[in-house]
């Protein structure tokens, strides 16, 4: 959605809000990593601007790569957008795609941390963002990040802070989600068949249940969301029934929220409108 002219983006967001969707999300990459040479707008700047052109729909970052920004400045950005949107922000956080997938690291000189360090840094990052958005003054001493009486005012519109969505696939990231997330999000994984995709999401979801219980958290307090990814994207826009079947398949294994890509082909936009008409009925199924 971030590659079209800004005025068209405004029209698209207003249309999606009018269609009744619950939320609209933007991606956090330096470029569209599938087409690096094409037009692309930065997600947090765009999110703040488009918040002023909508009234009801919640807005989110799906998901912000921690490597791009200092955690304290990211918390300040989130606080600002929470106010600009009058309390509609969903703060999405993730460890980011690897450099073999996203060329942004090489383009910008930002380190592409190895997996173990990436997760360790992300845990500290989330702890800092959570702490800053809950408190007026915060200090923190970690291996990778630190704060020294960092002030955060005004208070967020949402209490105790904007809800955090954490994108997580593997066990270590899922543990972070179990402890800090209000919503867990997954796209299953790459290069999976439909059956493998469903089985993988089911295993991830079950792992989260066990981890929540291990740390003393009620699993029911953690919302579960799915980015409807390949191999479902083309099927999803083949018919309303196909979309409903996908939703029902994942509701059975514990997913209650769904994030779908805006149609990549203009010929699929009418189907998006038809899908929107089915959402009220599906919402009852997923709750």
N, C-alpha and C positions, 0 to 999 in steps of 0.2 A: 504493500500500500504506500510505501514511502518513495516511490519512483515517479509518481504522477505530479503534474503542476499543483501548486499549493491551493489555488482556488478550486480545482477539481477535488482535492482532498477534503476541503471543507464541505462541498456538496455531498461527497460520499459519506462522511461521518454523520451529517444531518440525516441522510437517507437511512443509514443503518440504525440510528436512534429512532427514527419514525417507524421502522419496521418492527421494533420491539425487542431487539437484541439486548441482553443484559450488560454486555461490556464490549469494548473495542480495545485491541492491543496493538502495540507497535514493536518492531524488532530493534535490538540494539547491536548494530554492526557499523563499522566505519564505511563499508561499501556493501552492496548486495553481493554476497560472496559467490553466488551463482553467475553473476554478470557484473564483474567489478568495474567495467568501464561505463556503466549506465548511470542515469540520474539517481540520486539517493539523498534523502534528508535525515539529519541526525534525530534520534528518537526523543530525547528529553526536551529539546527545544520545540519539536513538533507537537509533543504531547501537551505542553503548556499552552501553546497557541490554540490547538484544537479544543482544549478544554473550555475556552471562551466561546466556542461556537456550538456547544452542546449544553444540555441542562440536566438530563436524567441519567443517561448511560454512564456506567462506570468505565474508567480508563486505566489501562495498565501497560507495563513494560514486560514483554514476553520473550525472554527475560533479560535483565541487564547483566552484562558480563562484568564481574567484579574487577577484572584486570584493567578496564579502561579508565577507572576513576578512583581517587582516594576515597575511603569509606566515609569520612566526615563530610566531604563535599557532596558525595552522593546523598547522604542523609539530609543535607541542607536543600539539595534539589528536590528531594521527595517532599520535604516539609513545604517548600514553596508551591509545588504543583498540587499538594493537598489543599492549600488555601485557594489557589487559582481556580481549582475545580469545585470548590465548596464541599470538600470532603468526599470526593468520588475516586480517589486514587487507589489502585491495587499495585503494590510495589513488588514487581517480579525480580528475583535475583537468581543468578546461576553462575556456574564455574566457566561457562563459555565453551564454544567449539574449539577443537584443537587447531593448531596452525596449519595442519595438513588439509583442513577443510576451509578455514577462514583466513584469507591472505592479509587481513587487517594488521596482524602482528608484524609481518615483514614490511608492510607499507609504512607503518607508524613507528617502528622501533620499540614497541611495547613487548616485554618478554612473554614468550609462550612457555609458561611454567610446566615442568614435568608433572604427571598425574598426582603423585603423592604430595608434592608441594602445593599444587593447585588446590587440592581439597583442604589442606591445612590452612592455607591462606584464606580460603573461602569461609571456613568456620570462624576465624577471627573477624573477618569482614562482617559477617552476619551478626556476630555478637556486638560489634561496635555500632552498626546501624540500628539494631534493636535498642541498645542502651541509649544512644543519642536521641532517638525519637520518643523515648519514654521519660527522659529526665531533662531538667533545665541545665544541669552541669554534669559532665561526665569525664572521668579519667580511666585510662586503660593501659595495661602493659602486656603486650603479647610478643611473640617471637618475631612477627613480621610488621605489626602495626601498633601504634600507641596514640593515646590522647592525653592531654594535660589540661585539666579544667576547661574542657571545651564547652562553650555556652551554646544553648539551643533555645532561642525564643523567636517568635511566639510559640505557644503550644500547638501541636497539630489540631486540625479540625476534628479528625477522627480520634476516638479514645479507645485504648491508651495510646495508640499510634495507628497509622495506616496499616491495613492488613498486608502481610508479607506472603507472597507466593514464591516457593523455592522449586526450581526445576532440578530434578534429581533422577538418576538412573541406577547407579551402582550402590552397593551397601554403605560405603562411607558417606556419600552425599545423602542417601536416604536417612542416615542417622542424624545428620544436621537438620534435615526437613522435619523429622519427628520431634526434635527438640524446639525448633524456632519457628516453623512455618505455621501460618493460619491455613494455607492451602498448599498441597503438594501438586506439582504438575509434571507430567511425563509425556514424551512422544514415543515411548516404547523403546526405540532404538533404530539404527539404520540397517538397511538391506535385509529386512525381515519379511517373510511371507505373512499372509493374513493370520494364519493359525499361530505362527511363531509370535507375532505381534501381540495377539490377545493373551497367549500364555505368558509372555514376558511381563505385560502390564499386571496380570493377575499375581504373578510371583512378587513383583515389586510392591503391590498393594498389601499382600499378606505379610511381607517383611516389615512394612511400616506398622501394621497392626501389632506385630510382636515387639517391635522396638518401642512403640508408644507404651505398651504394657510394662516393658522392662524398666523404663525410666519413670513410671508412675503417671503417665498421661492417659486420659481416656481417648481411645482411638477415634471415637465419634466426634471429638473436637477438632479433628484435622480433616478439612475438606479435601476431596480428591478430584483432580481435573486432568483432562487429556487434550493434548494438541493432536487433532486428527491428522495424522501424517501418512506418508506412503506406507502401505499400498492402498489406502482408503480414499485419497484425494479425488481421483477420477471417478471412482464408484459413487462417492458421496453426491456428486452433481448429476448422476444419471437419472435419478427420479427421487421424489419425496419418500417413496417406500424404501429405497436403498438407504437414504439418510436415516430414516427411522430405524431400520434394521441395525445400522451401525451403532446408534445411540443405545438401543435396547441390549445389544450384545455386550456393551461395556457397563451398562447399569447393572447387569447381572453379576459382574465381578467387582462392584463397589465404586465405580466412577459416577460422580453426580454433576460435574461441570465439563463442558466441551468448548474448546477453542477451535474454530475452523478458519482456513485460509479464505480470504476474499478470492472470488473466481479469477483464475489467471487468464481465462478466455472470456471475452465479452458475451459469447453465446450462452455462457452458463449463468449470467446475471439474472435472467428471468427465473431460473430454478432456485437461486438464492432467495428470491422473493417468495416463492412457493414454500421453501423450507421455513421461512420466517412465520408463515401462517400456521405451520405445524408445531411451532415451538411451545405455545401455551399448553397443548396436550402433552407434549413430551416432557415439559417441566414437571408436570404432576407425576410422571413416571419416574423421574430421576430424583425425586425428593422423598 
